[in-house]
Amino acid sequence: MTSIHARAPFPGLSEAQRAAMLALGRDWARDIQGNRRQVCEIYDAVHAARPAGGIRTLSAQAYGDDPRQQLDLYLPAQARAGSALPVVVFVHGGAFLRGSKDATPHIYANVPRLFARAGYLGVNMEYRLAPQSPYPGGAADVALAVDWLRRHAGELGGDARRIVLLGHSAGGSHVASYLTDPLFSARADGVAAAILVSARLEADTLPDNPNAAGVVAYYGADPAAQQRQAPMASAGRMAVPLMVAFAEHENPHLDRYALQYAERVAGAGKMPRVVQVPHHNHTSVVAHLGSADDGFAAGLLDFVATHTQPEGAAAPVR
């Protein structure tokens, strides 16, 4: 008889940290902002203990005129002009109203560092926030950042023809809109694939949505405009390979919207990868990346490798 042993949740955490994360999962939606702070404290300490690994950082590169239109670059040791490494761009969340590429000293730098360690050019992108920059400002900033990378990727060691966009929460909204909204989708040349993690794909203001104020600040108060402008409406226009991921313990409705979005993309003939990340919550689903808890990271790296292979190269072995 064969016995199957499940992997213990949260590998690499101390017993106290693991117990805290398990408790947060059971109680995530009761105090999302307070629980988010606990997650960031735990994983910031985890990432602080990791060696830099020879990664070179170029911080605060301006892709536009606004002070928030900046990005940080994480370059692996082999990156040099002409090396043509695929580029992975991370777009953080924050309910449209807040958020930063530097939520802590190591979050969300942990995400582009994960990809830089794997041989990609990692990018951590900042963007303008609502209400000063309402729809379509976030997607417009993604467009500007991609345009900047097209111009500069070669000199940095990246390949402007192989860019992968990875958006979390509101950042996932902006990535999806950039790729499918008629205002922007004609500008997506060079984007090889996209990953939407715990993304805000529908613009609801339901009573249990803790970020309803952010939806109104970004999309406006008119329900018809919210529905028309949110990414769900244009899901069928997704033209690049897509991964849709969400946490087991999500902000209200985001997991359901992820499945609905994936179904609409599939219905238009582009079957996405769909992943639920067990034990994790809306924040830790990205905050843990680069830690010893590498199950989701392995799936991300496989997806990126699969869709950034040079023409004629063999697909990665899974």
Stockholm file with secondary structure:
# STOCKHOLM 1.0

chainA/1-318         MTSIHARAPFPGLSEAQRAAMLALGRDWARDIQGNRRQVCEIYDAVHAARPAGGIRTLSAQAYGDDPRQQLDLYLPAQARAGSALPVVVFVHGGAFLRGSKDATPHIYANVPRLFARAGYLGVNMEYRLAPQSPYPGGAADVALAVDWLRRHAGELGGDARRIVLLGHSAGGSHVASYLTDPLFSARADGVAAAILVSARLEADTLPDNPNAAGVVAYYGADPAAQQRQAPMASAGRMAVPLMVAFAEHENPHLDRYALQYAERVAGAGKMPRVVQVPHHNHTSVVAHLGSADDGFAAGLLDFVATHTQPEGAAAPVR
#=GR chainA/1-318 SS CCCCCCCCSSTTSCHHHHHHHHHHHHTGGGSHHHHHHHHHHHHHHHHHTSCCTTCEEEEEEESSSSTTCEEEEEECTTCCTTCCEEEEEEECCSTTTCCCTTSSSSTTTHHHHHHHHTTSEEEEECCCCTTTSCTTHHHHHHHHHHHHHHHHHHHHTEEEEEEEEEEETHHHHHHHHHHHSTTTGGGCTTEEEEEEESCCCSCCCCTTCTTHHHHHHHHCSCHHHHHHHSGGGGGGGCCSCEEEEEEEECSTTHHHHHHHHHHHHHHTTCCCEEEEEEEEETTHHHHTTTSSCCHHHHHHHHHHHHHSCCTTCCCCCC
#=GC SS_cons         CCCCCCCCSSTTSCHHHHHHHHHHHHTGGGSHHHHHHHHHHHHHHHHHTSCCTTCEEEEEEESSSSTTCEEEEEECTTCCTTCCEEEEEEECCSTTTCCCTTSSSSTTTHHHHHHHHTTSEEEEECCCCTTTSCTTHHHHHHHHHHHHHHHHHHHHTEEEEEEEEEEETHHHHHHHHHHHSTTTGGGCTTEEEEEEESCCCSCCCCTTCTTHHHHHHHHCSCHHHHHHHSGGGGGGGCCSCEEEEEEEECSTTHHHHHHHHHHHHHHTTCCCEEEEEEEEETTHHHHTTTSSCCHHHHHHHHHHHHHSCCTTCCCCCC
//
